[in-house]
């Protein structure tokens, strides 16, 4: 099973890297995010939910920047490396989609995690 997920992730990486680089928002499934988190050393995982939501749990160890808070863009510039991909999630995908589009316009390789933490929790039940 892990091998299959890895192969899907590898395939997507190859396909995405062969396409011309454009500053457009992209989507990624929680399964593909799992592959990235398992196989990459330093991943920029951005949680754009509120502090109250962070207290309820997070995916791995994300960078936390509340999209509804003050100076979201300034904090992004301060905390994120533009040369590395950014995987963005929220509760269910709405706020992260907006953040992904904003970051893509600013020149980041931004990926919206489809379904957010709710989908992550559903797929990772034990």
C-alpha positions, -999 to +999 in steps of 0.1 A: +000+000+000+027+025+010+046+015-022+016+023-043+011+057-026+048+064-031+046+055-068+016+078-073+034+106-055+065+100-076+044+100-108+027+133-099+061+148-090+075+139-124+044+150-143+043+184-124+080+190-129+077+184-167+050+210-171+060+246-177+062+264-144+034+288-140+022+308-110-011+291-106-027+274-076-026+237-076-045+211-056-031+180-039-049+152-022-043+142+014-029+109+001-003+128-020+005+150+010+011+119+031+037+108+005+054+142+005+055+142+043+070+107+044+096+112+017+108+148+020+130+162+048+119+198+050+084+204+040+067+238+042+033+228+055+011+259+061-019+258+084-041+289+077-067+282+104-073+302+136-054+298+169-085+282+183-085+256+155-048+249+160-055+240+196-078+212+184-050+196+165-027+200+135-011+180+107+025+172+117+044+204+126+030+231+104+039+268+100+009+285+115-004+318+099-040+327+104-054+338+070-080+359+088-054+376+111-035+408+107-008+410+080-012+375+065+009+384+035+037+400+056+039+369+078+040+347+047+070+366+033+087+365+067+082+327+073+082+310+040+109+302+015+097+311-020+121+286-036+104+256-019+068+243-024+042+252+001+014+228+011-015+247+025-045+234+045-073+247+066-104+229+081-120+218+048-103+235+019-120+269+015-095+292+032-066+272+020-077+276-016-078+314-012-043+313+005-030+290-023-042+314-050-027+344-032+006+327-027+007+315-063+002+351-075+032+361-053+054+335-071+052+306-046+048+270-057+016+266-037-005+235-033-040+234-017-047+203+004-081+192-008-105+185+021-082+201+047-076+186+081-111+170+081-101+149+051-067+142+066-083+130+099-108+108+080-081+092+058-057+087+088-081+070+112-066+040+130 
